[in-house]
Amino acid sequence: MKELPHGYTATIGLEVHAELDTNTKMFCQCKNDPFVASANTHICPICTAQPGTLPMVNKKAVEYVLRVGTAIDADLADFTEFDRKNYFYPDIPKAYQISQLEYPLVSNGKLAGVDITRIHLEEDTATSSHQTNHSLVDFNRAGVPLMELVTEPVIHDAETAMRFGKELQLLLRKLGVSHANLEKGEMRVEANISVSKTETFGTKVEVKNLNSFKIVGAAIDYEIDRQIEALENGEVLVQETRGWDEQKQSTFSQRVKESSDDYRYFPDPDIPKFKLSLLPGFSKEEISKTLPELPWKKRIRYADLGLNEEAIEFFLQEIELDTLFAGFIETVQDQKQIKLATNYITSDIAGLIKNSPEGNLSNISSESMVQLVSMIGENKISSRGAKDLISYVYTEGGEPATLAEKYDLLQSSNTDELKIIVEKIISENPDVVEKFKAGDAKLMQYFIGQGMKMTQGKANPQLLAQLVKEII
């Protein structure tokens, strides 16, 4: 935690928007695909606000927000309604945004130690691109379902804010409700920051559209320093909205912050009010039954299996590789074998995915991993051979045992053949032999290394060590 000078306290609340991964938009049947290459492709009279059109609420979007609320053990609304949030900007087709004010779908709850005030549902705006002497508007994003989560102002440092954001992103992905990619704008973080020497809050400044967790931390730290310096110089801070300048690594003023009164909220007359308890499958109890294993529960389970923190966080982030690992541990409970599988998945297989476009992860099944780890445990292949074998399985598919035989990767345990090799190594290295006899046990690795080199990695290292001891 950053230590603040002169007894100041920083108070931070976050507002996080996340585009929901539904098939269609929030209030119409247009495809939810804001990143399609052709501008203004997925549009209709509803999402472009043509006269006489009526919105239709996307049931799946409501369900997704309730899933998030259930996961964080929040209160789910019984009664809810949608409101009109009035403001003008070229990327707002209707000159108002359909959102929720008084009756959000979710209230209370906690995530990563941070109290959550509310989660509500609204529609996204269109996308503006500003040229030299004109602006263009693409309505493909207009009407995309947008979840907004608001925390209580209980965060006091940038590290906590970043940790919360990462945990929320992880949860949204695990629940399957959003891809939550910050760089693409699928998840957007806004930080409300104030500093004060008293128990009361200082003047709140909102920093908008922070598109990476690193930038979230940098913007919060900068804004805390800026506000403290201003107060120390006797300046009066104003409630405003600021942006982040990545080049200058600083915030800059955008506009005076609006209050909720400025938006002139009122219930949308075109959308009926909802009694959620009357809708099948929308109760907290029913939704709970459909949730996957939540990240904080998986951390505990994986720690009990002996995984270290780095491996646990890797699997939480890499969903496909976690599925492979989960299938493996359904069959194998031995911690030594689990550790082997963990190492090969997080290093070798992850490396193949990154660097070998000719292969496919679908070629490696959980059963393949079980067979491969068993072959290592039974000394049928060496650790070097296992790496090569994984590569062949990834690029070709097929049974590890068959591929090991095809590519001559099976480990040699022929005592007579290895004895000849060990005798040759000993005869060619008399000085090393004398040092080994004198008690330098580490030199055993030299003998094994020479044996592996002469057999191109196919010798059984345990048998090599046994033969070295016997012959010397």
WOQUIHU-V650729 format. One line per field, one symbol per residue. ss: DSSP state (H for helix, E for strand, C for the rest). burial: + if it has 16 or more other C-alpha atoms within 10 Angstrom, else -. Layout:
ss: ???
burial: ???
This chain:
ss: CCCCHHHCEEEEEEEEEEECCCCECCCCCCECCCCCCCCCCCCCCCCCCCCCCCCCCCHHHHHHHHHHHHHCCCEECCEECCEEEECCCCCCCCCEEEECCCCCCEECCEECCEEEEEEEEEECCCEEEECCCCEEEECCCCCCEEEEEEECCCECCHHHHHHHHHHHHHHHHHHCCCCCCCCCCCEEEEEEEEEECCCCCCCCEEEEEECCHHHHHHHHHHHHHHHHHHHHCCCCCCCEEEEEECCCCEEEEEEECCCHHHHCCEECCCCCCEEHHHCCCCCHHHHHHHCCCCHHHHHHHHHHCCCCHHHHHHHHHCHHHHHHHHHHHHHCCCHHHHHHHHHHHHHHHHHHHHHCCCCCHHHCCHHHHHHHHHHHHCCCCCHHHHHHHHHHHHHHCCCHHHHHHHCCCCCECCHHHHHHHHHHHHHHCHHHHHHHHCCCHHHHHHHHHHHHHHCCCCECHHHHHHHHHHHC
burial: --------++++++++++++++-+++++++++++----++-+++-++++-----+-++-+++++++++++++++++++-+++++++----++++-++++++-+++++++++--++++++++++++++---------++++++++++++++++++++++++++++++-+++++++++++++++--++++++++++++----+++++++++++++-+++++++-++--++----------++++++-----++-------------++++--+----+-----+++--+-------+---+--+--+-+---++--+++---++-++-+++--+----++++++-+++-++--+------+-+-++++-+++++++++--+++++-++-++++++++-+-+++-++----+++++----++-++--++-----++--+-------+--++++++----+++++-+++-++----
